[in-house]
Amino acid sequence: MALSRAELTEQLHAEQRLLVKADRDIEEGWLRIRDQEDRVRELMAGGHDTVQAERLVDLLKQTLIEWERHRVLIEQRVIYLRQEVDPPPPKSS
């Protein structure tokens, strides 16, 4: 069943909000990684075991990669919905 323009517009707005949230989450993820890397360096400088702290950095990076992949999917959906809501005019020959 085809969606109405109003339903497509509603979906578009929802996806745009998700895209903003994804951007914010990714930026915060990078901040967490930098903070954790700083902690690892501090632990190393203090002669402490850093194995678990380094594992956390790796896990945070893997998570962030997945968030970035998900963001791409959201962005693709936004592009698709924009085209559905406001299709380009037909080309004249």
PDB file of N, CA, C and O in Angstrom:
ATOM      1  N   MET A   1       0.845  -1.177   0.000  1.00  0.00           N
ATOM      2  CA  MET A   1       0.000   0.000   0.000  1.00  0.00           C
ATOM      3  C   MET A   1       0.889   1.239   0.000  1.00  0.00           C
ATOM      4  O   MET A   1       1.810   1.359   0.809  1.00  0.00           O
ATOM      5  N   ALA A   2       0.605   2.139  -0.903  1.00  0.00           N
ATOM      6  CA  ALA A   2       1.388   3.366  -1.024  1.00  0.00           C
ATOM      7  C   ALA A   2       1.048   4.320   0.117  1.00  0.00           C
ATOM      8  O   ALA A   2      -0.105   4.446   0.531  1.00  0.00           O
ATOM      9  N   LEU A   3       2.071   4.971   0.600  1.00  0.00           N
ATOM     10  CA  LEU A   3       1.874   5.937   1.675  1.00  0.00           C
ATOM     11  C   LEU A   3       1.494   7.282   1.087  1.00  0.00           C
ATOM     12  O   LEU A   3       1.892   7.623  -0.027  1.00  0.00           O
ATOM     13  N   SER A   4       0.725   8.037   1.843  1.00  0.00           N
ATOM     14  CA  SER A   4       0.344   9.377   1.398  1.00  0.00           C
ATOM     15  C   SER A   4       1.536  10.314   1.560  1.00  0.00           C
ATOM     16  O   SER A   4       2.509  10.000   2.246  1.00  0.00           O
ATOM     17  N   ARG A   5       1.437  11.454   0.919  1.00  0.00           N
ATOM     18  CA  ARG A   5       2.508  12.451   1.033  1.00  0.00           C
ATOM     19  C   ARG A   5       2.672  12.893   2.482  1.00  0.00           C
ATOM     20  O   ARG A   5       3.792  13.121   2.940  1.00  0.00           O
ATOM     21  N   ALA A   6       1.564  13.014   3.204  1.00  0.00           N
ATOM     22  CA  ALA A   6       1.625  13.420   4.614  1.00  0.00           C
ATOM     23  C   ALA A   6       2.367  12.368   5.446  1.00  0.00           C
ATOM     24  O   ALA A   6       3.167  12.708   6.318  1.00  0.00           O
ATOM     25  N   GLU A   7       2.094  11.089   5.169  1.00  0.00           N
ATOM     26  CA  GLU A   7       2.773  10.017   5.904  1.00  0.00           C
ATOM     27  C   GLU A   7       4.270   9.987   5.574  1.00  0.00           C
ATOM     28  O   GLU A   7       5.107   9.786   6.454  1.00  0.00           O
ATOM     29  N   LEU A   8       4.587  10.188   4.302  1.00  0.00           N
ATOM     30  CA  LEU A   8       5.993  10.241   3.897  1.00  0.00           C
ATOM     31  C   LEU A   8       6.701  11.424   4.544  1.00  0.00           C
ATOM     32  O   LEU A   8       7.841  11.302   4.993  1.00  0.00           O
ATOM     33  N   THR A   9       6.026  12.565   4.591  1.00  0.00           N
ATOM     34  CA  THR A   9       6.598  13.755   5.220  1.00  0.00           C
ATOM     35  C   THR A   9       6.838  13.512   6.702  1.00  0.00           C
ATOM     36  O   THR A   9       7.866  13.915   7.245  1.00  0.00           O
ATOM     37  N   GLU A  10       5.886  12.852   7.353  1.00  0.00           N
ATOM     38  CA  GLU A  10       6.047  12.517   8.774  1.00  0.00           C
ATOM     39  C   GLU A  10       7.253  11.590   8.977  1.00  0.00           C
ATOM     40  O   GLU A  10       8.041  11.783   9.903  1.00  0.00           O
ATOM     41  N   GLN A  11       7.388  10.597   8.114  1.00  0.00           N
ATOM     42  CA  GLN A  11       8.541   9.698   8.198  1.00  0.00           C
ATOM     43  C   GLN A  11       9.851  10.449   7.952  1.00  0.00           C
ATOM     44  O   GLN A  11      10.857  10.204   8.619  1.00  0.00           O
ATOM     45  N   LEU A  12       9.821  11.360   6.992  1.00  0.00           N
ATOM     46  CA  LEU A  12      11.001  12.161   6.689  1.00  0.00           C
ATOM     47  C   LEU A  12      11.435  12.957   7.916  1.00  0.00           C
ATOM     48  O   LEU A  12      12.614  12.969   8.269  1.00  0.00           O
ATOM     49  N   HIS A  13      10.496  13.609   8.551  1.00  0.00           N
ATOM     50  CA  HIS A  13      10.823  14.410   9.741  1.00  0.00           C
ATOM     51  C   HIS A  13      11.359  13.533  10.862  1.00  0.00           C
ATOM     52  O   HIS A  13      12.288  13.924  11.569  1.00  0.00           O
ATOM     53  N   ALA A  14      10.783  12.355  11.027  1.00  0.00           N
ATOM     54  CA  ALA A  14      11.256  11.424  12.059  1.00  0.00           C
ATOM     55  C   ALA A  14      12.693  10.983  11.753  1.00  0.00           C
ATOM     56  O   ALA A  14      13.532  10.941  12.653  1.00  0.00           O
ATOM     57  N   GLU A  15      12.973  10.661  10.512  1.00  0.00           N
ATOM     58  CA  GLU A  15      14.327  10.234  10.132  1.00  0.00           C
ATOM     59  C   GLU A  15      15.325  11.382  10.269  1.00  0.00           C
ATOM     60  O   GLU A  15      16.477  11.165  10.646  1.00  0.00           O
ATOM     61  N   GLN A  16      14.884  12.602   9.964  1.00  0.00           N
ATOM     62  CA  GLN A  16      15.773  13.754  10.120  1.00  0.00           C
ATOM     63  C   GLN A  16      16.124  13.957  11.598  1.00  0.00           C
ATOM     64  O   GLN A  16      17.259  14.304  11.924  1.00  0.00           O
ATOM     65  N   ARG A  17      15.160  13.741  12.482  1.00  0.00           N
ATOM     66  CA  ARG A  17      15.443  13.836  13.924  1.00  0.00           C
ATOM     67  C   ARG A  17      16.428  12.744  14.338  1.00  0.00           C
ATOM     68  O   ARG A  17      17.335  12.987  15.134  1.00  0.00           O
ATOM     69  N   LEU A  18      16.243  11.535  13.789  1.00  0.00           N
ATOM     70  CA  LEU A  18      17.170  10.442  14.087  1.00  0.00           C
ATOM     71  C   LEU A  18      18.583  10.757  13.585  1.00  0.00           C
ATOM     72  O   LEU A  18      19.571  10.401  14.228  1.00  0.00           O
ATOM     73  N   LEU A  19      18.666  11.417  12.447  1.00  0.00           N
ATOM     74  CA  LEU A  19      19.965  11.777  11.894  1.00  0.00           C
ATOM     75  C   LEU A  19      20.684  12.780  12.801  1.00  0.00           C
ATOM     76  O   LEU A  19      21.887  12.666  13.035  1.00  0.00           O
ATOM     77  N   VAL A  20      19.941  13.752  13.302  1.00  0.00           N
ATOM     78  CA  VAL A  20      20.521  14.726  14.234  1.00  0.00           C
ATOM     79  C   VAL A  20      21.012  14.016  15.491  1.00  0.00           C
ATOM     80  O   VAL A  20      22.107  14.291  15.982  1.00  0.00           O
ATOM     81  N   LYS A  21      20.196  13.102  16.006  1.00  0.00           N
ATOM     82  CA  LYS A  21      20.583  12.348  17.201  1.00  0.00           C
ATOM     83  C   LYS A  21      21.806  11.484  16.924  1.00  0.00           C
ATOM     84  O   LYS A  21      22.709  11.402  17.757  1.00  0.00           O
ATOM     85  N   ALA A  22      21.841  10.847  15.772  1.00  0.00           N
ATOM     86  CA  ALA A  22      22.997  10.012  15.417  1.00  0.00           C
ATOM     87  C   ALA A  22      24.264  10.852  15.356  1.00  0.00           C
ATOM     88  O   ALA A  22      25.311  10.432  15.848  1.00  0.00           O
ATOM     89  N   ASP A  23      24.179  12.033  14.757  1.00  0.00           N
ATOM     90  CA  ASP A  23      25.350  12.923  14.701  1.00  0.00           C
ATOM     91  C   ASP A  23      25.822  13.291  16.103  1.00  0.00           C
ATOM     92  O   ASP A  23      27.020  13.284  16.387  1.00  0.00           O
ATOM     93  N   ARG A  24      24.883  13.607  16.962  1.00  0.00           N
ATOM     94  CA  ARG A  24      25.214  13.978  18.343  1.00  0.00           C
ATOM     95  C   ARG A  24      25.828  12.791  19.086  1.00  0.00           C
ATOM     96  O   ARG A  24      26.828  12.941  19.787  1.00  0.00           O
ATOM     97  N   ASP A  25      25.228  11.619  18.928  1.00  0.00           N
ATOM     98  CA  ASP A  25      25.744  10.412  19.591  1.00  0.00           C
ATOM     99  C   ASP A  25      27.156  10.072  19.108  1.00  0.00           C
ATOM    100  O   ASP A  25      28.009   9.685  19.907  1.00  0.00           O
ATOM    101  N   ILE A  26      27.400  10.214  17.823  1.00  0.00           N
ATOM    102  CA  ILE A  26      28.728   9.919  17.273  1.00  0.00           C
ATOM    103  C   ILE A  26      29.755  10.901  17.820  1.00  0.00           C
ATOM    104  O   ILE A  26      30.853  10.501  18.208  1.00  0.00           O
ATOM    105  N   GLU A  27      29.408  12.167  17.854  1.00  0.00           N
ATOM    106  CA  GLU A  27      30.336  13.166  18.408  1.00  0.00           C
ATOM    107  C   GLU A  27      30.638  12.858  19.873  1.00  0.00           C
ATOM    108  O   GLU A  27      31.791  12.927  20.300  1.00  0.00           O
ATOM    109  N   GLU A  28      29.606  12.520  20.640  1.00  0.00           N
ATOM    110  CA  GLU A  28      29.818  12.163  22.044  1.00  0.00           C
ATOM    111  C   GLU A  28      30.636  10.880  22.166  1.00  0.00           C
ATOM    112  O   GLU A  28      31.424  10.732  23.101  1.00  0.00           O
ATOM    113  N   GLY A  29      30.454   9.958  21.232  1.00  0.00           N
ATOM    114  CA  GLY A  29      31.244   8.727  21.221  1.00  0.00           C
ATOM    115  C   GLY A  29      32.723   9.019  21.030  1.00  0.00           C
ATOM    116  O   GLY A  29      33.569   8.434  21.706  1.00  0.00           O
ATOM    117  N   TRP A  30      33.036   9.929  20.104  1.00  0.00           N
ATOM    118  CA  TRP A  30      34.437  10.302  19.901  1.00  0.00           C
ATOM    119  C   TRP A  30      35.011  10.943  21.155  1.00  0.00           C
ATOM    120  O   TRP A  30      36.170  10.708  21.497  1.00  0.00           O
ATOM    121  N   LEU A  31      34.218  11.745  21.838  1.00  0.00           N
ATOM    122  CA  LEU A  31      34.687  12.352  23.091  1.00  0.00           C
ATOM    123  C   LEU A  31      34.982  11.280  24.132  1.00  0.00           C
ATOM    124  O   LEU A  31      35.996  11.355  24.826  1.00  0.00           O
ATOM    125  N   ARG A  32      34.111  10.290  24.248  1.00  0.00           N
ATOM    126  CA  ARG A  32      34.336   9.190  25.197  1.00  0.00           C
ATOM    127  C   ARG A  32      35.621   8.439  24.876  1.00  0.00           C
ATOM    128  O   ARG A  32      36.384   8.083  25.774  1.00  0.00           O
ATOM    129  N   ILE A  33      35.850   8.203  23.596  1.00  0.00           N
ATOM    130  CA  ILE A  33      37.064   7.499  23.186  1.00  0.00           C
ATOM    131  C   ILE A  33      38.299   8.311  23.564  1.00  0.00           C
ATOM    132  O   ILE A  33      39.251   7.772  24.129  1.00  0.00           O
ATOM    133  N   ARG A  34      38.285   9.603  23.253  1.00  0.00           N
ATOM    134  CA  ARG A  34      39.437  10.441  23.599  1.00  0.00           C
ATOM    135  C   ARG A  34      39.654  10.469  25.114  1.00  0.00           C
ATOM    136  O   ARG A  34      40.793  10.414  25.577  1.00  0.00           O
ATOM    137  N   ASP A  35      38.574  10.556  25.882  1.00  0.00           N
ATOM    138  CA  ASP A  35      38.698  10.536  27.344  1.00  0.00           C
ATOM    139  C   ASP A  35      39.306   9.223  27.825  1.00  0.00           C
ATOM    140  O   ASP A  35      40.181   9.219  28.691  1.00  0.00           O
ATOM    141  N   GLN A  36      38.845   8.121  27.269  1.00  0.00           N
ATOM    142  CA  GLN A  36      39.358   6.815  27.682  1.00  0.00           C
ATOM    143  C   GLN A  36      40.823   6.653  27.269  1.00  0.00           C
ATOM    144  O   GLN A  36      41.621   6.089  28.017  1.00  0.00           O
ATOM    145  N   GLU A  37      41.174   7.144  26.088  1.00  0.00           N
ATOM    146  CA  GLU A  37      42.580   7.077  25.663  1.00  0.00           C
ATOM    147  C   GLU A  37      43.468   7.897  26.604  1.00  0.00           C
ATOM    148  O   GLU A  37      44.592   7.499  26.908  1.00  0.00           O
ATOM    149  N   ASP A  38      42.958   9.038  27.061  1.00  0.00           N
ATOM    150  CA  ASP A  38      43.697   9.833  28.046  1.00  0.00           C
ATOM    151  C   ASP A  38      43.893   9.048  29.335  1.00  0.00           C
ATOM    152  O   ASP A  38      44.972   9.079  29.927  1.00  0.00           O
ATOM    153  N   ARG A  39      42.858   8.349  29.765  1.00  0.00           N
ATOM    154  CA  ARG A  39      42.963   7.530  30.980  1.00  0.00           C
ATOM    155  C   ARG A  39      43.986   6.414  30.821  1.00  0.00           C
ATOM    156  O   ARG A  39      44.742   6.117  31.747  1.00  0.00           O
ATOM    157  N   VAL A  40      44.005   5.801  29.649  1.00  0.00           N
ATOM    158  CA  VAL A  40      44.982   4.740  29.384  1.00  0.00           C
ATOM    159  C   VAL A  40      46.398   5.303  29.512  1.00  0.00           C
ATOM    160  O   VAL A  40      47.263   4.693  30.141  1.00  0.00           O
ATOM    161  N   ARG A  41      46.627   6.475  28.907  1.00  0.00           N
ATOM    162  CA  ARG A  41      47.958   7.092  28.993  1.00  0.00           C
ATOM    163  C   ARG A  41      48.328   7.411  30.440  1.00  0.00           C
ATOM    164  O   ARG A  41      49.470   7.216  30.857  1.00  0.00           O
ATOM    165  N   GLU A  42      47.344   7.905  31.203  1.00  0.00           N
ATOM    166  CA  GLU A  42      47.602   8.200  32.622  1.00  0.00           C
ATOM    167  C   GLU A  42      47.952   6.932  33.400  1.00  0.00           C
ATOM    168  O   GLU A  42      48.863   6.927  34.228  1.00  0.00           O
ATOM    169  N   LEU A  43      47.213   5.862  33.119  1.00  0.00           N
ATOM    170  CA  LEU A  43      47.502   4.590  33.786  1.00  0.00           C
ATOM    171  C   LEU A  43      48.894   4.086  33.423  1.00  0.00           C
ATOM    172  O   LEU A  43      49.649   3.639  34.287  1.00  0.00           O
ATOM    173  N   MET A  44      49.223   4.161  32.140  1.00  0.00           N
ATOM    174  CA  MET A  44      50.553   3.724  31.688  1.00  0.00           C
ATOM    175  C   MET A  44      51.649   4.530  32.380  1.00  0.00           C
ATOM    176  O   MET A  44      52.643   3.983  32.858  1.00  0.00           O
ATOM    177  N   ALA A  45      51.439   5.851  32.421  1.00  0.00           N
ATOM    178  CA  ALA A  45      52.436   6.725  33.045  1.00  0.00           C
ATOM    179  C   ALA A  45      52.615   6.382  34.524  1.00  0.00           C
ATOM    180  O   ALA A  45      53.702   6.539  35.081  1.00  0.00           O
ATOM    181  N   GLY A  46      51.543   5.916  35.145  1.00  0.00           N
ATOM    182  CA  GLY A  46      51.608   5.545  36.551  1.00  0.00           C
ATOM    183  C   GLY A  46      52.062   4.114  36.777  1.00  0.00           C
ATOM    184  O   GLY A  46      52.132   3.653  37.917  1.00  0.00           O
ATOM    185  N   GLY A  47      52.370   3.410  35.696  1.00  0.00           N
ATOM    186  CA  GLY A  47      52.854   2.047  35.819  1.00  0.00           C
ATOM    187  C   GLY A  47      51.762   1.022  36.101  1.00  0.00           C
ATOM    188  O   GLY A  47      52.051  -0.080  36.567  1.00  0.00           O
ATOM    189  N   HIS A  48      50.509   1.377  35.821  1.00  0.00           N
ATOM    190  CA  HIS A  48      49.379   0.474  36.081  1.00  0.00           C
ATOM    191  C   HIS A  48      49.092  -0.424  34.880  1.00  0.00           C
ATOM    192  O   HIS A  48      49.473  -0.124  33.749  1.00  0.00           O
ATOM    193  N   ASP A  49      48.421  -1.513  35.153  1.00  0.00           N
ATOM    194  CA  ASP A  49      47.972  -2.430  34.106  1.00  0.00           C
ATOM    195  C   ASP A  49      46.874  -1.733  33.302  1.00  0.00           C
ATOM    196  O   ASP A  49      45.921  -1.196  33.868  1.00  0.00           O
ATOM    197  N   THR A  50      47.019  -1.749  31.984  1.00  0.00           N
ATOM    198  CA  THR A  50      46.065  -1.038  31.125  1.00  0.00           C
ATOM    199  C   THR A  50      45.263  -1.965  30.213  1.00  0.00           C
ATOM    200  O   THR A  50      44.551  -1.497  29.325  1.00  0.00           O
ATOM    201  N   VAL A  51      45.372  -3.259  30.426  1.00  0.00           N
ATOM    202  CA  VAL A  51      44.731  -4.213  29.514  1.00  0.00           C
ATOM    203  C   VAL A  51      43.232  -3.960  29.416  1.00  0.00           C
ATOM    204  O   VAL A  51      42.699  -3.851  28.311  1.00  0.00           O
ATOM    205  N   GLN A  52      42.557  -3.868  30.529  1.00  0.00           N
ATOM    206  CA  GLN A  52      41.098  -3.668  30.502  1.00  0.00           C
ATOM    207  C   GLN A  52      40.729  -2.297  29.936  1.00  0.00           C
ATOM    208  O   GLN A  52      39.753  -2.167  29.197  1.00  0.00           O
ATOM    209  N   ALA A  53      41.504  -1.290  30.280  1.00  0.00           N
ATOM    210  CA  ALA A  53      41.234   0.054  29.764  1.00  0.00           C
ATOM    211  C   ALA A  53      41.409   0.102  28.249  1.00  0.00           C
ATOM    212  O   ALA A  53      40.650   0.772  27.548  1.00  0.00           O
ATOM    213  N   GLU A  54      42.414  -0.614  27.755  1.00  0.00           N
ATOM    214  CA  GLU A  54      42.638  -0.665  26.313  1.00  0.00           C
ATOM    215  C   GLU A  54      41.544  -1.466  25.614  1.00  0.00           C
ATOM    216  O   GLU A  54      41.142  -1.126  24.501  1.00  0.00           O
ATOM    217  N   ARG A  55      41.068  -2.512  26.249  1.00  0.00           N
ATOM    218  CA  ARG A  55      39.939  -3.276  25.686  1.00  0.00           C
ATOM    219  C   ARG A  55      38.698  -2.395  25.565  1.00  0.00           C
ATOM    220  O   ARG A  55      37.948  -2.478  24.593  1.00  0.00           O
ATOM    221  N   LEU A  56      38.502  -1.554  26.571  1.00  0.00           N
ATOM    222  CA  LEU A  56      37.355  -0.635  26.525  1.00  0.00           C
ATOM    223  C   LEU A  56      37.489   0.327  25.349  1.00  0.00           C
ATOM    224  O   LEU A  56      36.505   0.595  24.660  1.00  0.00           O
ATOM    225  N   VAL A  57      38.681   0.844  25.113  1.00  0.00           N
ATOM    226  CA  VAL A  57      38.896   1.733  23.956  1.00  0.00           C
ATOM    227  C   VAL A  57      38.532   1.001  22.669  1.00  0.00           C
ATOM    228  O   VAL A  57      37.845   1.552  21.809  1.00  0.00           O
ATOM    229  N   ASP A  58      38.990  -0.234  22.540  1.00  0.00           N
ATOM    230  CA  ASP A  58      38.673  -1.012  21.339  1.00  0.00           C
ATOM    231  C   ASP A  58      37.170  -1.224  21.190  1.00  0.00           C
ATOM    232  O   ASP A  58      36.624  -1.092  20.095  1.00  0.00           O
ATOM    233  N   LEU A  59      36.509  -1.550  22.286  1.00  0.00           N
ATOM    234  CA  LEU A  59      35.062  -1.762  22.252  1.00  0.00           C
ATOM    235  C   LEU A  59      34.326  -0.475  21.881  1.00  0.00           C
ATOM    236  O   LEU A  59      33.382  -0.500  21.092  1.00  0.00           O
ATOM    237  N   LEU A  60      34.759   0.638  22.449  1.00  0.00           N
ATOM    238  CA  LEU A  60      34.141   1.921  22.107  1.00  0.00           C
ATOM    239  C   LEU A  60      34.314   2.232  20.622  1.00  0.00           C
ATOM    240  O   LEU A  60      33.393   2.732  19.977  1.00  0.00           O
ATOM    241  N   LYS A  61      35.493   1.934  20.085  1.00  0.00           N
ATOM    242  CA  LYS A  61      35.736   2.192  18.661  1.00  0.00           C
ATOM    243  C   LYS A  61      34.867   1.295  17.778  1.00  0.00           C
ATOM    244  O   LYS A  61      34.326   1.746  16.768  1.00  0.00           O
ATOM    245  N   GLN A  62      34.737   0.026  18.162  1.00  0.00           N
ATOM    246  CA  GLN A  62      33.885  -0.887  17.393  1.00  0.00           C
ATOM    247  C   GLN A  62      32.427  -0.418  17.429  1.00  0.00           C
ATOM    248  O   GLN A  62      31.724  -0.462  16.419  1.00  0.00           O
ATOM    249  N   THR A  63      31.995   0.023  18.590  1.00  0.00           N
ATOM    250  CA  THR A  63      30.628   0.527  18.726  1.00  0.00           C
ATOM    251  C   THR A  63      30.421   1.750  17.856  1.00  0.00           C
ATOM    252  O   THR A  63      29.393   1.887  17.192  1.00  0.00           O
ATOM    253  N   LEU A  64      31.392   2.629  17.863  1.00  0.00           N
ATOM    254  CA  LEU A  64      31.287   3.855  17.071  1.00  0.00           C
ATOM    255  C   LEU A  64      31.232   3.545  15.576  1.00  0.00           C
ATOM    256  O   LEU A  64      30.516   4.217  14.834  1.00  0.00           O
ATOM    257  N   ILE A  65      31.969   2.548  15.132  1.00  0.00           N
ATOM    258  CA  ILE A  65      31.900   2.139  13.720  1.00  0.00           C
ATOM    259  C   ILE A  65      30.477   1.714  13.371  1.00  0.00           C
ATOM    260  O   ILE A  65      29.964   2.065  12.309  1.00  0.00           O
ATOM    261  N   GLU A  66      29.845   0.966  14.256  1.00  0.00           N
ATOM    262  CA  GLU A  66      28.455   0.538  14.013  1.00  0.00           C
ATOM    263  C   GLU A  66      27.509   1.732  14.019  1.00  0.00           C
ATOM    264  O   GLU A  66      26.587   1.798  13.206  1.00  0.00           O
ATOM    265  N   TRP A  67      27.729   2.663  14.920  1.00  0.00           N
ATOM    266  CA  TRP A  67      26.894   3.872  14.936  1.00  0.00           C
ATOM    267  C   TRP A  67      27.036   4.633  13.631  1.00  0.00           C
ATOM    268  O   TRP A  67      26.044   5.127  13.095  1.00  0.00           O
ATOM    269  N   GLU A  68      28.263   4.739  13.106  1.00  0.00           N
ATOM    270  CA  GLU A  68      28.483   5.454  11.853  1.00  0.00           C
ATOM    271  C   GLU A  68      27.818   4.725  10.682  1.00  0.00           C
ATOM    272  O   GLU A  68      27.278   5.363   9.778  1.00  0.00           O
ATOM    273  N   ARG A  69      27.858   3.399  10.699  1.00  0.00           N
ATOM    274  CA  ARG A  69      27.156   2.633   9.658  1.00  0.00           C
ATOM    275  C   ARG A  69      25.652   2.875   9.728  1.00  0.00           C
ATOM    276  O   ARG A  69      24.986   3.047   8.707  1.00  0.00           O
ATOM    277  N   HIS A  70      25.139   2.885  10.936  1.00  0.00           N
ATOM    278  CA  HIS A  70      23.703   3.130  11.113  1.00  0.00           C
ATOM    279  C   HIS A  70      23.346   4.537  10.653  1.00  0.00           C
ATOM    280  O   HIS A  70      22.286   4.744  10.064  1.00  0.00           O
ATOM    281  N   ARG A  71      24.212   5.497  10.913  1.00  0.00           N
ATOM    282  CA  ARG A  71      23.969   6.869  10.484  1.00  0.00           C
ATOM    283  C   ARG A  71      23.860   6.944   8.960  1.00  0.00           C
ATOM    284  O   ARG A  71      23.019   7.670   8.430  1.00  0.00           O
ATOM    285  N   VAL A  72      24.709   6.195   8.260  1.00  0.00           N
ATOM    286  CA  VAL A  72      24.655   6.167   6.790  1.00  0.00           C
ATOM    287  C   VAL A  72      23.299   5.644   6.319  1.00  0.00           C
ATOM    288  O   VAL A  72      22.719   6.173   5.371  1.00  0.00           O
ATOM    289  N   LEU A  73      22.807   4.623   6.975  1.00  0.00           N
ATOM    290  CA  LEU A  73      21.491   4.085   6.609  1.00  0.00           C
ATOM    291  C   LEU A  73      20.390   5.119   6.829  1.00  0.00           C
ATOM    292  O   LEU A  73      19.489   5.258   6.002  1.00  0.00           O
ATOM    293  N   ILE A  74      20.463   5.834   7.930  1.00  0.00           N
ATOM    294  CA  ILE A  74      19.474   6.888   8.200  1.00  0.00           C
ATOM    295  C   ILE A  74      19.572   7.956   7.120  1.00  0.00           C
ATOM    296  O   ILE A  74      18.555   8.412   6.598  1.00  0.00           O
ATOM    297  N   GLU A  75      20.787   8.351   6.786  1.00  0.00           N
ATOM    298  CA  GLU A  75      20.985   9.378   5.762  1.00  0.00           C
ATOM    299  C   GLU A  75      20.419   8.932   4.414  1.00  0.00           C
ATOM    300  O   GLU A  75      19.789   9.721   3.712  1.00  0.00           O
ATOM    301  N   GLN A  76      20.644   7.670   4.056  1.00  0.00           N
ATOM    302  CA  GLN A  76      20.094   7.142   2.804  1.00  0.00           C
ATOM    303  C   GLN A  76      18.565   7.177   2.824  1.00  0.00           C
ATOM    304  O   GLN A  76      17.932   7.499   1.818  1.00  0.00           O
ATOM    305  N   ARG A  77      17.983   6.846   3.963  1.00  0.00           N
ATOM    306  CA  ARG A  77      16.526   6.878   4.094  1.00  0.00           C
ATOM    307  C   ARG A  77      16.007   8.308   3.954  1.00  0.00           C
ATOM    308  O   ARG A  77      14.971   8.526   3.326  1.00  0.00           O
ATOM    309  N   VAL A  78      16.712   9.285   4.529  1.00  0.00           N
ATOM    310  CA  VAL A  78      16.311  10.691   4.407  1.00  0.00           C
ATOM    311  C   VAL A  78      16.328  11.107   2.944  1.00  0.00           C
ATOM    312  O   VAL A  78      15.392  11.750   2.469  1.00  0.00           O
ATOM    313  N   ILE A  79      17.369  10.750   2.240  1.00  0.00           N
ATOM    314  CA  ILE A  79      17.477  11.096   0.811  1.00  0.00           C
ATOM    315  C   ILE A  79      16.310  10.488   0.031  1.00  0.00           C
ATOM    316  O   ILE A  79      15.675  11.160  -0.781  1.00  0.00           O
ATOM    317  N   TYR A  80      16.039   9.213   0.287  1.00  0.00           N
ATOM    318  CA  TYR A  80      14.930   8.537  -0.393  1.00  0.00           C
ATOM    319  C   TYR A  80      13.598   9.245  -0.104  1.00  0.00           C
ATOM    320  O   TYR A  80      12.825   9.527  -1.019  1.00  0.00           O
ATOM    321  N   LEU A  81      13.346   9.522   1.167  1.00  0.00           N
ATOM    322  CA  LEU A  81      12.068  10.153   1.537  1.00  0.00           C
ATOM    323  C   LEU A  81      11.949  11.554   0.958  1.00  0.00           C
ATOM    324  O   LEU A  81      10.861  11.962   0.552  1.00  0.00           O
ATOM    325  N   ARG A  82      13.049  12.294   0.913  1.00  0.00           N
ATOM    326  CA  ARG A  82      13.006  13.638   0.295  1.00  0.00           C
ATOM    327  C   ARG A  82      12.576  13.533  -1.163  1.00  0.00           C
ATOM    328  O   ARG A  82      11.784  14.342  -1.646  1.00  0.00           O
ATOM    329  N   GLN A  83      13.104  12.531  -1.857  1.00  0.00           N
ATOM    330  CA  GLN A  83      12.746  12.351  -3.264  1.00  0.00           C
ATOM    331  C   GLN A  83      11.284  11.936  -3.415  1.00  0.00           C
ATOM    332  O   GLN A  83      10.625  12.312  -4.384  1.00  0.00           O
ATOM    333  N   GLU A  84      10.785  11.165  -2.462  1.00  0.00           N
ATOM    334  CA  GLU A  84       9.389  10.736  -2.512  1.00  0.00           C
ATOM    335  C   GLU A  84       8.435  11.889  -2.180  1.00  0.00           C
ATOM    336  O   GLU A  84       7.364  12.008  -2.774  1.00  0.00           O
ATOM    337  N   VAL A  85       8.835  12.732  -1.231  1.00  0.00           N
ATOM    338  CA  VAL A  85       7.980  13.847  -0.794  1.00  0.00           C
ATOM    339  C   VAL A  85       7.984  14.948  -1.844  1.00  0.00           C
ATOM    340  O   VAL A  85       6.941  15.526  -2.152  1.00  0.00           O
ATOM    341  N   ASP A  86       9.148  15.233  -2.388  1.00  0.00           N
ATOM    342  CA  ASP A  86       9.295  16.334  -3.345  1.00  0.00           C
ATOM    343  C   ASP A  86      10.096  15.839  -4.550  1.00  0.00           C
ATOM    344  O   ASP A  86      11.270  16.179  -4.695  1.00  0.00           O
ATOM    345  N   PRO A  87       9.472  15.045  -5.407  1.00  0.00           N
ATOM    346  CA  PRO A  87      10.219  14.497  -6.553  1.00  0.00           C
ATOM    347  C   PRO A  87      10.670  15.596  -7.500  1.00  0.00           C
ATOM    348  O   PRO A  87      10.004  16.621  -7.642  1.00  0.00           O
ATOM    349  N   PRO A  88      11.817  15.371  -8.150  1.00  0.00           N
ATOM    350  CA  PRO A  88      12.283  16.369  -9.127  1.00  0.00           C
ATOM    351  C   PRO A  88      11.309  16.420 -10.305  1.00  0.00           C
ATOM    352  O   PRO A  88      10.675  15.422 -10.648  1.00  0.00           O
ATOM    353  N   PRO A  89      11.206  17.601 -10.914  1.00  0.00           N
ATOM    354  CA  PRO A  89      10.306  17.714 -12.079  1.00  0.00           C
ATOM    355  C   PRO A  89      10.823  16.863 -13.233  1.00  0.00           C
ATOM    356  O   PRO A  89      12.030  16.668 -13.374  1.00  0.00           O
ATOM    357  N   PRO A  90       9.906  16.354 -14.061  1.00  0.00           N
ATOM    358  CA  PRO A  90      10.330  15.548 -15.205  1.00  0.00           C
ATOM    359  C   PRO A  90      11.203  16.371 -16.147  1.00  0.00           C
ATOM    360  O   PRO A  90      10.989  17.570 -16.330  1.00  0.00           O
ATOM    361  N   LYS A  91      12.184  15.706 -16.737  1.00  0.00           N
ATOM    362  CA  LYS A  91      13.074  16.398 -17.674  1.00  0.00           C
ATOM    363  C   LYS A  91      12.353  16.558 -18.997  1.00  0.00           C
ATOM    364  O   LYS A  91      11.713  15.633 -19.496  1.00  0.00           O
ATOM    365  N   SER A  92      12.473  17.759 -19.554  1.00  0.00           N
ATOM    366  CA  SER A  92      11.876  17.985 -20.886  1.00  0.00           C
ATOM    367  C   SER A  92      12.949  17.748 -21.940  1.00  0.00           C
ATOM    368  O   SER A  92      14.128  18.031 -21.730  1.00  0.00           O
ATOM    369  N   SER A  93      12.511  17.225 -23.068  1.00  0.00           N
ATOM    370  CA  SER A  93      13.478  16.894 -24.129  1.00  0.00           C
ATOM    371  C   SER A  93      13.545  17.993 -25.140  1.00  0.00           C
ATOM    372  O   SER A  93      14.301  17.898 -26.106  1.00  0.00           O
TER     373      SER A  93
END
